[in-house]
Amino acid sequence: MQNRFCLHPETQNFLPMLYPITIWLWALLLAGPSTTPHRSAAIAADWSEYPVPLIRGDTGFYHELRSKLQQRLSAASPEKLYLTFDRTLFQPGETLWFNAWLRNAGDLMPAVNSQILYVELLDPRGSVLQKKAIIARDGAGAGEFDFPESLPGGLYKIKAYTGWMRNTGEAFERTITLQKVVLPNLNLKLQFERKAFGPGDVAIARFDAMDLENKPLADRKLRFEAQIQGAENIRGEAATDLNGRAYIRFQLPRELASTDGLLNIQLEHQGRQEAISRAIPIVLNKIDLQFFPEGGDLVGGLPSRVAFKALNEFGKPADVEGELLDENGSRIATFSSFHDGMGIFDVIPRAEGRYAVRLTKPVASGKTYALPMVQAKGYRLHLARQDASAAYAEVSATHPGQAFLTATSGDKIFFFKEITVGNTTQSVKIPTENLPAGIVRLTLFDHDRFEQAERLVFVNRDRGLNIDIRPDRDQYLPRDKVRLDIRVRDHAGNPVEGAFSLAVADDKLLTFSDDKQGHLLAALLLEQDVKGPIEEPNFYFDRNEPDAQQALDYLLMTQGWRRFTWREVLNNQPFAVSYPAEKAGISGKLLRANGKPWKNAAVKLHPDGPVEMTDTEGRFAFKIHAHRV
């Protein structure tokens, strides 16, 4: 089996170094039917393998949904775009190399609509410094930007899009830091255990120290200083454990007038002082608290799970605790955020009840936040649980009747069932074991075919590719030849055929930049499918994070589907096209020696290439066709 690799020219010169390096390997499956018996469904999928497993009752509605969804997707042809870099921290005078992956939004196969994409370099003010047009053949392209020596430091951006993506305003963006770097002699990390602390709270931060060979600095004394409101300082000492980790604890003042706070940690290493700093996430009484009843509505008499999201005054996640109150001010439940200011609480609302929340942390106050109004009639769509083979939903309603539950993945309907709702809760098993990793969209329609409830579920998160990279030697001298043995397998251990992009970077640069922007999986499977920005999206795909799956579920309860609504589909709402899709090609005009057009002449780009005939004006054109490897 042959694997295809793209190695940045800059990487070829950088590889043979003695100091630690980090190798990043991004992988996308090749498009089209596989010629081998083992083909992973971790990222892309051949949807002919996944027929609708269950259809009961009114199949006419299913066929209407399927037909109109296909029409909508054919008209809109949504695209996704991702650019890979070796790093996001550069110095003036260096070159940024990138590979671009242009995909169909639904199945993540190479885009068939567009073959040209535009990549812009924006300065810190948002002005375009450079712009390139890149040919994306088979959904892949490459390019580079040079950073002149005279370019000032700051936060720059890479923005990429196709002409077709301009119809919806979609674009890929990445922040690039440009600065003259003095690299540290240690790899230091500092992160607060919570995303919000209030007056009088005990702030806890986790500190990790490694040398440049990634060996922990054990039993090292360190000093810390917390500067509060630019004046008051809290000082202390701590020591790392055998893993190079230390927890820093200090109490904030009970009276705080601003959110200004900075924690600085210093330790001595080989006769030099090494330091790291982070802003203390202090929050005063300025919390934006939003509520999202599961399925969409609070319905009187039906058990409801309510997700919430708390943001501070700067729009960043804030961890909170609070209590749920009824209209009489009586406490009926307590809650706390689980991850990044998100969490849930359960309630059985009364039809005429009014509910509100009061926060007790990070700042206790008399301010209340009203929950959405309780609906007298309606439906409940609840995700009871999920496992490796299925998602289990519960459906109920305040009145008897027929309803339809449908599930889509990759913009394809893979499940449909007619359900009788009424006084009892209906449990529905939705098979997911054969689906690729990604978001499943559950939608409940009433008997009149109106959308009544919706729930997003992420399935098969752990079915990513297992990539093993082994160098042929332990160490290399400058300019040595490096050979890497790279093996890629799916979650079941089967070999995977794919197209890969490989980049190598100094580990010190990656640690120093502390970049938490979404990697390929986070971008294509999550960020580009839901509304709004996501804080630290890579967390949700970290296999070493035990809370990642539950936190991901809360994220999907608070950030809705972004590409289309079912109402647009069922109403045949036209897709407005202001910018046509662009195909790559070569065109020209053939003239005789006297300057007159040469008509009906055969033109080739190379001796063995295809032939195009000129028209009466001598014009010819060659299209760049996709090919399979």
N, C-alpha and C positions, 0 to 999 in steps of 0.2 A: 504494500500500500504506500502510495507516495503522498507526502505532506508538502504543501507549498508554503514557503516562508518569504517574507519581505524584511530585509535587514536594512535599517537606515544607514546611509553612507557614514554619518557621524558615528554611529555605533561601531562600525567596522574598525575605526581608528581607536575607539575608546576601550574595546573589550580587553586587550591584554594588559591589565594593570594588576599590581600586587595588592592594592587596598581593596576593602570589601565593595562589591557591586551588588546591585539588585537587578534581576532579570524579570521583565514583565512580558507575558505572552498573552495576547488577545486572540481568541479563536471564534470563527463563525463557520458553520457547516457550509459545504459547497451546495450550490443550488441544483435543483433537478433530481431525478431519481438516482439513487445510489447504485453503483455497479457492484457493491459488496453486500453481503448478507447482514452486516452490522451497521446500522445507521442510528445515531443518537437522536432522540427527540428532546434533548435538553434545551436547544435554542430554536431550531427551525423544525418544521414538521410538514410532511406530505399528508394533506388533509383527506386524501382518498382512503387513508388507513383508519380514519375515525368516523364511521357512520353514526347517525343518530341512534342511540341505543334503545330509546323508548318513546313510542308515540301512541297515545291513547286518546279516544274521544274525537274532538273536532280537529281532524287532520287538515281541514281546509285552512284554518287559521295558521297552522304550522307552515303550510306551503306558501301562504301569503307573506308571512314574516320572512321566510327564506328567500322568496323571489324578490321582494322589495329591498331586502338587505343587500342582495347581490347587485341590484340596480344601483343602489346608493354607493356601494363600494366601487363599482365600475366607473361611476361618474366622478367620485371624489378621489379615488386612487391614492389614499393617504400614504405618505412616505416617512421613514425614520432615517436619521443621519447621526453617525457618531465618528469622531476623530480621535485617533490614538496618538499620544505623544510619549516620548521617553521620560519626560518630566515637565513640570510647570514652573520651575525656577531657573532663570537664565541670567547671564551677565551681558552687558553691552559688548558687542563684537561676536557673539555666538549665533548659531543657526538653530532654529526650531524646525525639526522635521516632523511630518505628520503623514499618517495613512488615514484614508477616509473610507467609511463603510456606509453605502447607501442601500437601504432595504425597503421592501414593501412593509407597511406597518402591521399588517395582519399576520403573515406567515414568516416574516423576516428573511424571505428569499431575496436575492438581488433585485433591485428595483427595475421594473420593466417600462415605467413611464418616462423617467428622466435619465439622461446620460451625461448631463453637465451640471456641475455644482460650483458655487461661488464661495470662496473663503476670504474673509476680511480680517485684517489686523487693526484693532481699534486702540487709540491711545487712551490715557486715563480720563480724558474729557469726553470720550465717545466719538471722536473724529476718526475717519478711515485713513490710516497711514498707507496701507497697501491692500490691493485686491487682486485675487487670482481666479481665473476660470480653470477648473480641473475636469478632465474627462474621466468619468466613472464607468469604466468598461466592466461588465459583469458585476456591477454594484461596488467596485473598489477603485480607488484613486490614490494619488500621493502627491506631495508637494512640500514646500519649505518656505520659511520666512527668515531673512537675515536681519539681525538687530545691529544697526550701526553703532560704532563706538561712541558717537556723539549723542545717542538716544538717552534721555534722562530716565532714572529709575522710577518705578511706580507700578500700579496695577493696570495691566493691559488686558485686552480680551481678544479671543479668536471667535469669530462668528461665521457659521457656515450654513448654507441653505441652497436649495434648487429653485429654479424659477417657479415650478409648480407649488412648492411649499409656501411661496409668498401669497397664495390664495387664502391660506388660513393663518398666516403670520407665524408659522412654525419656524424655528431655527435652532441650531445647535450652538451653544455658547460655552466657553471655558475661560476662566480668569488665569492670566499668566503674570507671574511676578518677575519684574526685571530689576535687578540691583547688583551692585558689586558685593560679592559675598566673601566674608571671612569665615571659612568653615570651622565648626567647633571640633575639639579633640575628643568629644564624647557624644553619644546618642542619648539625649535627655528627653523625657516626655513628662508632661504635667497636665492633669485633667481633673476637674472638679467632679465629685460624685453626684452632685445634683445640679440642675440647670437654673436654680433660683434660691437665694438666701435672703432673709429679711432681718430687720433689726433684732439683735439678741440671739440670732441663730448661731449654732456651732457649724462653721464651714469646714468641710472635709475635702481634701485634695489628694489625689493619688500621683505619686512621683516615681518614675522608673529611670534607672541609670545603667547604661551599657557602654562598654568600650567599643572601639571601631571594629572589633572582631565579634561583636554581639555577645560578649561575655558579661554577665551581670557584675556590677561593682557592689560586692557584698560587704556588710558591716562598715559602711562609710558614714562618718559624721557629716551632717549638713546643717546649715543655718538658713532660717527663713525669716522674711520680713513682709508683713502685710501693711500696705499703706492705704489708709482709709480717708476718703474725702481730702486727699492731698496733704494732710497734716498729721493725723493720728497714726502712729506706727505700733504694730504688734509684732514683737520679736520672739523667736524661740529656736530650739534645736531639736533634731531628730536623727535617726540613723537608719540606713537601709538594711533589709534582711538578707538572707542567703540568695534571694532572687533579684537583688538590686532594687527592691521596692520599699517605699516608705509612705506612710499616711500622715499628712500634715493636718492638724486640727487647731483651730483658734476660734474664739467667740467674737462675733461682731458687736459693736456698741449697741446699746438699747435705743439710742437716739441717733437716727440717720437722716440727713437732709438731702443727700444726693446718692447716686449710684456709682460714684467714683471710688474704685477700689482696685488694687494691684497686688498680687502675690509674687514675690521674688525669692528664688531658692539659689543658694550658692554652695558649692563644695570644692574642695581642693583636689587636684589630680596632677601628679607629676610636677609639683611645684607651681601650678597655675590655677587660678580661680576660674571655674566654669559656672555658668549661671543660666537660668531659664525663668521666664516670667509669663504670667497669664492674668487677664482681667478677672476680677472676682464677680460672678454673676449676681450682683445685688439688685433686688427688686423692691421698690416701694409700693404704694397703693395704686399701681397703674397696670393692671392686668386686663388683657382682652380675653374673655372667656366665651368660647363658642360651644354650642350643643348640637349633636347630630343623632337623633333617634334612629335606631337600626331599622332599615327599610325605608325610612323617610318621615314617618309621622308618629306622634303619640296618639294612641287610640284608647278611648275610655273603656275600661274593663279588661283590656288585653295586656298581659305582661310585656314590658318593654325594656330593652337594653339601650341605654343612652351613652354614647361616646362623647367625650369632650376634648377640647384642645385649648391650652392656655399659652398665651404669648405675652412677652413683656413689652415695654414701650418702644422697643426697637424692632419688634416683629420677630424676636427670637423665642424659642421654647422656654417656658418657665414651669418648673415643677411646683405643684400646688397640693394642698389638702383642703377639704371643706365638708360642708354638710348640706343635705337636701331638706328643704323646708316646704310645708304645705301653706295654704293661704292663711292659716292661723298662726304661722310662725313656728309650728311644732316640728321638731327634727324627726325625719322618718328614715334617714340613711346618712352614712358618712362615706367618704371616698378619698382616694389619693391618686395622683398621677402615677403611671407605670413607667413611661419612657417619653422623654422629650416633651413633657407637659401634656401628654395624652393618657387617657384612661377611660374607665367605664363605671357606671352604676346601674342598678336595676330598680325598677319601680312599676307598680301596677296603678296607673293613673285613673282617677275617677272622671267620669264624662264631663262634669262641670268643675273639676278641680283646677287650681292654679298653683304652679310650683316655681320655686326659686332656689338659688344656691347662694350660700354665704361662705367665703373663704376663711380658713383659720390659719393657713400658712401659704406663702412666706410672711404675709402680713394679715393679721386679724383686724377686721373692720366691720362696720355695720352695713356696708354696701352689699346689695344683693344683685344677682343676675337671673333674669327671668328665663324659664324654659319655654320652648315653643308651645302654642296653644294646643290643648287636648281636643282631638276630633271626636265627635259623638259616634260616628260610624267610620269603619275603615277595615284595613287588613294588616296582618302582622306577618313579616317574613324574617325568620330568625335562623342564624347559622348555629345549630346546636353543637356540632363538633366536626372535625375532619380527621382523616387518617391517610395512610399512604395510598389507599385505593378509592376513596370516595369522600364527598362532602355530604353532610346530613343536615337537611333544612327542615324547619317546622313552619307550617302555614296555618293561619287561623283568621277568622273574620268575625265581625259583630253580627252578621246576618247570613242566612243560608244562601247558597248559590254555587255557580260554577266559576272556576278560575283556571288560569293557564300559567304554568311555571316553565320558563325557558332558561337555558344556560348557553352562553357563548364563550368561545375561547379562540383567540386569533381572528376575531371578527367572523367566526363561523358558528352556526347553531349546532351544538352537539348533543343537546338534551331538550326534550319537550314532553310535557305531561299535562293532561287535563285533570283537575282536582276538584272534588266536592268539598266546599268549606261550609262551616256552620258552627255548631256548639262545641265540637271537638277539634283538637289540634291534629292536623295531618302531618305525618312524618314522611319525608321523601329522601331516598338515597340517590345521590347523583354520582355516577361513576366518573373518576378522574384519573385512574391509574395509567391510561394510555395517552394522556394529554402531555404536551410539552410544558416546561416550566413557564409560569406566567399568571396573569390575572384571568380569573373566570368571572363572568358577569351574570348574576342571577337576577331575573326580572319576573315579577308577578303581574299578570294582566287579569282584569276582571272579565265577566261574561260579555261585556260590551267592547272588549278588546282595548280598554284604556289601561295604561301603565299605572299601577297602584303602589308598588314597592320594588326596591332594588337593593342588591347587596353585592359588593365586590369581595372576592375570595382569591387568595394567592395559593396556587397548587404546585406541588412538586418542587418546592424551593431547593431541596437538597439534591436534585438531579442534575447538578452542573457537571461540567467536564472535569476529569481528574488528569492534571497535566504534570508529568514528571520530567524534570530537566536535570541532566547529569553531565557535567563537564568531564573531559577525558583526563584532566589532571587536577590536583588540589591547588596549585599555584602557577602563575604565569609571570614571565618577565616581559618588560615592554617590547612590543612588536612581535611577541610570540603568536603563533597560529593557534586558534581556539577551536576545538571541536565539541559540539554539544549533541548529546543523545536525547532526543525529545520524544516522549511517548504520550499519546493522548487517548484516553479511554472514557467511556460514558459511565454512568452510575452503576451499571451492571457489570462493568469490567470488559465490555466489548470495545475493540479498536474503532476509532472514529476517523473518517476522512474529512479533511477540512482545509480552509485557507487561514493562515496565521500571520499575525504581525508581531514581530519580536523587537524589543528595545532594551537597552542596557543602560543603567544610570548608577552614578556614585551613591551609595547608601547614605552618605552624609548629607547629600543634597536633598534626598527625599525626606529625611528626618527633619532637616532644617526648614523645609518649606511647609511641612505639616499639612499637606493638601488633603482635604476630605471630600473633594468633588467626586461625583459619581463615576464609577468605572463602567465598562461596557455593559455588563449585566444589569447594573442598577439603572443605567440610562435607558436601554432598549426594553427592558421588561417591567420597569416601574415608573421612572420619572416621566417618560414620554407617553404614558398611558393615563395618568391621573392629573387632576388639576392642582395648580399651585406648586411652590417650591418645597423641596424635601430636605430637611436638615440631616447631614451626614448619611446620605442614602446607602453607602456601602455597608453600614452596620447591619442592614436587613438581610444581607447575603453572607454574613460572616458565620461560618459553620462552627466557630468556637464560641459564639455568643448564645448561651442557652435561652435567653429571652427574646431572641430576634424574631422567631415565628409569631409569638403572641404580640409583640410590638408592631410587627408588620400588619397584623389583622386590625389593630386599633388605628393604624395609619390609613388603611383602606376604608374604615368606617368614617373617617373625618375628611377625606379628600376624594371627591367623586370622579366618575369617568369623564374624560375630556373630549373624545373624538366625535361622538354623535349621540343624539337622543333618539329613542324609538319613535317619538312623535314626528321627528323629521323624516324618519324612514317610512312610517305608515301613511303620512300625508304626501309622500312623494315630493317633498320640498326640494326644489332645484338647487344644485350646487353651483354657486356663482364662480365663474372662471374669468379672472381678469388677466392672468398670466399663463400662457400655454406651457406645456411640458416641452423641454428642449432635448433634441437628439443630437448626438455628435456626428459630424460628417466632414467631408472635404469636397469643396466645389471650386469650379474655376471656369475659364473660358479659353478655348483653343483657337488661335489665330494663325493664318498663313503668313508667309514672309511679307506679303503686301499689306498686312494689317486687317484683312477681311476675315470674317468668321469661317472656320472650317467645319462644315456641317457633315453629319453622318460619319464621323471619324471614330475609330475605336481607341479608347484611352485606358491605359493600365497604370497603376501606381508602382508596380514592380512586375518583373517578367512572369511570375507565376500567379499573379493576382487576378481578381475578377475584372471583367471588361465592361465599360460603360460607353454608350454611344452619345456623341454630341448631338444637340438639337440644331434647328435651323440657324440659331444665333451662335453656335459653337459652344454652348454651355454644357457642362457635365457635372455630375455630383455622385460621390461615393458615400454610402452610409457605413458607419462603424457598427458591425454586428457583434452581439455577445457571443462568446464561445465557451465551451465546456472543457475542463481539463480532467 
